[in-house]
Amino acid sequence: MPLPLARECLPLLEGGRVLLGLSGGRDSVALLHVLAELGVDLCACHVNHGIRGAEADADAAFCAELCARLGVPFYCESADVPALARRCRVSLETAGRAVRRRVLAEQARARGCASVALAHHADDQAETALFRLARGSAGWRGMLLLRRERGLWWLRPLLGCRRAELTAWLTARGLRGREDATNAQDDAARNRLRHDVLPRLSAALGRDAVPLIARSARLQAEGAQALAEALAALPLEDPQGRLYLPFLAGRSVAFRKAVLHDYVTRRGVPEVSEKMVLALEAMLDPQAQAHALCLPGGWTARRRHRRLELLPPAGALAVGSEDDGLREPRDLSGAEFPEADGQEAPGSERGSWGSRRPGGAA
């Protein structure tokens, strides 16, 4: 029985060359075989994060051998993710995601691909939603089936499939993927969500919680995408890409927070939180004492002349997207990450900004 791919992704899979992000795990291995069997014009890329030593090298060799057997062009790049995380003062997970996205974007453009396919599935969606909810800043927002960023489509054709479904599909065909030993350890929050929290939640509900959470996450992601498209139609920025503050004067705190969150996220600032957004929102008051704010990843926010601008670290090149957001010197990371395409008044008085406290309007 074939794996059901999301129908929204099919025209893009059939309409141009596709680069697959191939980790070597069961999910990406399953997607590789499905796309190859469908005759998709396909190539694959593996990223060695420089974290797991010989195991990571074995993953890369496994991917290369698998693609050679299937006749799929294969490309591999290595990066020092721990060093990047230290320099940009972000987590290994954030740095690794940023590197993967940059490498995949670069390889897709270099190989003439119109789309990048990722192998996230419904269980990943549920875990991501719970993890973001527990952070207290991103709500239930999940991953989108498809998104266009800087001329590339990013697809998740397996987002409606379950992990067990993928495992059974591979087993029935005598196929296997590489196992990352760290996925079985409960010292990481995401693994505890997978191994403990989700099973207990399902037991408490008396039904499988994963599809319920995945659906909520999808709806939240679609709502966030709709909001971003609506904000893109407003005259919020000047020609230099700086936020025009008079347009926000007199608006609700909720509106200003939404604009600021969208602005810093699109620019590539990593690890955006409500605390960060509230600190930025406090700077909007013309009489506020703070005119600059240090942000994660070496970014700086600065208010001057009724504008708010974001400054990258000196001498750095943008490699962030609205999901990843890092800045890193050219000698390590190379070119830019994808950022979202556009597809998908007098100064204010002091009193017009109101008060801002965590727990207020959101």
Long-range contacts (C-beta under 8 A, 24 or more apart in sequence): 1-169, 2-34, 2-37, 3-30, 3-34, 3-158, 3-161, 3-165, 3-166, 3-169, 4-160, 4-161, 5-34, 5-157, 5-158, 6-145, 6-156, 6-157, 6-158, 6-159, 6-160, 8-145, 8-146, 9-117, 9-145, 9-146, 9-155, 9-156, 9-157, 10-157, 12-114, 12-115, 12-146, 12-153, 12-155, 13-38, 13-40, 13-115, 13-117, 13-155, 13-157, 14-40, 15-114, 16-41, 16-113, 16-114, 16-115, 17-41, 17-42, 17-43, 17-111, 17-112, 17-113, 17-114, 17-115, 18-42, 18-43, 18-113, 18-114, 18-115, 18-116, 18-117, 18-155, 19-43, 19-44, 19-45, 19-104, 19-107, 19-108, 19-111, 19-113, 19-115, 19-116, 19-117, 20-44, 20-45, 20-72, 20-116, 20-117, 20-119, 21-45, 21-47, 21-100, 21-104, 21-116, 21-117, 21-118, 21-119, 22-46, 22-63, 22-66, 22-67, 22-74, 23-47, 23-59, 23-63, 23-119, 23-178, 24-59, 24-60, 24-62, 24-63, 24-66, 24-177, 24-178, 25-119, 25-177, 25-178, 25-179, 25-180, 26-166, 26-167, 26-170, 26-176, 26-177, 27-119, 27-120, 27-121, 27-124, 27-158, 27-163, 27-166, 27-177, 28-119, 28-177, 29-66, 29-170, 29-175, 29-176, 29-177, 29-178, 30-119, 30-158, 30-166, 30-169, 30-170, 30-175, 30-177, 31-117, 31-119, 31-157, 31-158, 32-66, 32-67, 32-70, 32-72, 33-70, 33-173, 33-175, 34-157, 35-117, 36-70, 36-71, 36-72, 42-72, 42-73, 43-72, 43-73, 43-74, 43-75, 43-107, 43-111, 43-113, 44-72, 44-73, 44-74, 44-75, 45-74, 45-75, 45-76, 45-77, 45-103, 45-104, 45-107, 45-108, 46-74, 46-75, 46-76, 46-77, 47-76, 47-77, 47-78, 47-79, 47-99, 47-100, 47-103, 47-104, 48-76, 48-77, 48-78, 48-79, 49-79, 49-81, 49-96, 49-99, 50-78, 50-79, 50-80, 50-81, 50-82, 50-83, 51-81, 51-82, 51-92, 51-96, 52-180, 52-182, 55-180, 55-181, 58-178, 59-178, 59-180, 62-178, 73-111, 75-107, 75-111, 77-103, 77-107, 79-103, 79-332, 79-333, 80-332, 83-332, 84-326, 84-328, 84-332, 84-333, 87-298, 87-328, 88-270, 88-296, 88-297, 88-298, 88-326, 88-327, 88-328, 89-296, 89-297, 89-298, 90-270, 90-271, 90-296, 90-297, 90-326, 91-271, 94-270, 94-271, 94-324, 94-325, 94-326, 95-326, 97-323, 97-324, 98-270, 98-319, 98-320, 98-321, 98-324, 98-325, 98-326, 98-328, 98-337, 99-333, 101-321, 101-323, 101-324, 101-337, 101-338, 102-319, 102-324, 102-333, 102-334, 102-335, 102-336, 102-337, 105-149, 105-150, 105-152, 105-335, 105-336, 105-337, 105-338, 106-334, 106-335, 108-152, 109-151, 109-152, 113-152, 114-152, 114-153, 115-152, 115-153, 115-154, 115-155, 116-152, 116-153, 116-154, 116-155, 117-155, 117-156, 117-157, 118-154, 118-155, 118-156, 119-156, 119-158, 120-156, 120-158, 120-159, 121-158, 121-159, 121-160, 121-161, 121-162, 121-163, 121-165, 121-166, 122-159, 122-160, 122-161, 122-162, 122-163, 122-210, 122-211, 122-214, 123-162, 123-163, 123-194, 123-198, 123-210, 123-214, 124-163, 125-159, 125-213, 125-214, 125-217, 125-218, 126-198, 126-209, 126-210, 126-211, 126-213, 126-214, 126-217, 127-190, 127-193, 127-194, 127-198, 128-217, 129-213, 129-214, 129-216, 129-217, 129-220, 130-193, 130-197, 130-198, 130-213, 131-189, 131-190, 131-193, 134-189, 134-193, 135-273, 136-273, 136-274, 137-272, 137-273, 137-274, 137-275, 139-220, 140-213, 140-216, 140-217, 140-220, 141-217, 141-220, 141-221, 141-224, 142-214, 142-216, 142-217, 142-218, 142-220, 142-221, 143-217, 143-221, 144-218, 144-221, 144-222, 144-225, 145-218, 147-225, 147-340, 147-344, 148-340, 148-341, 148-343, 148-344, 149-321, 149-322, 149-338, 149-339, 149-340, 149-341, 150-336, 150-338, 150-339, 150-340, 150-341, 151-338, 151-341, 152-338, 154-338, 159-214, 159-218, 162-210, 225-344, 227-258, 227-262, 228-262, 228-266, 228-340, 228-344, 229-344, 231-258, 231-259, 231-262, 232-342, 236-263, 237-263, 238-307, 240-309, 241-309, 242-307, 242-308, 242-309, 243-307, 243-308, 243-309, 244-306, 244-307, 245-284, 245-303, 245-306, 245-307, 245-308, 245-347, 245-348, 246-306, 246-345, 246-346, 246-347, 246-348, 247-345, 248-284, 249-345, 249-347, 249-348, 249-349, 249-352, 249-353, 250-348, 250-352, 252-361, 253-281, 253-354, 253-356, 253-360, 253-361, 254-361, 254-362, 256-281, 256-284, 257-281, 257-361, 257-362, 263-308, 263-310, 264-295, 264-301, 264-310, 265-322, 265-325, 266-322, 266-339, 266-340, 267-299, 267-310, 267-320, 267-325, 267-339, 268-297, 268-318, 268-319, 268-320, 268-321, 268-322, 268-324, 268-325, 268-326, 268-327, 268-337, 268-339, 269-295, 269-296, 269-297, 269-299, 269-310, 269-320, 269-325, 270-296, 270-297, 270-320, 270-324, 270-325, 270-326, 271-296, 271-297, 271-325, 272-325, 274-358, 274-362, 275-358, 278-356, 278-357, 278-358, 280-308, 281-356, 282-356, 283-308, 284-308, 284-353, 285-350, 285-353, 286-347, 286-348, 286-350, 287-350, 297-325, 297-326, 297-327, 298-327, 299-327, 306-347
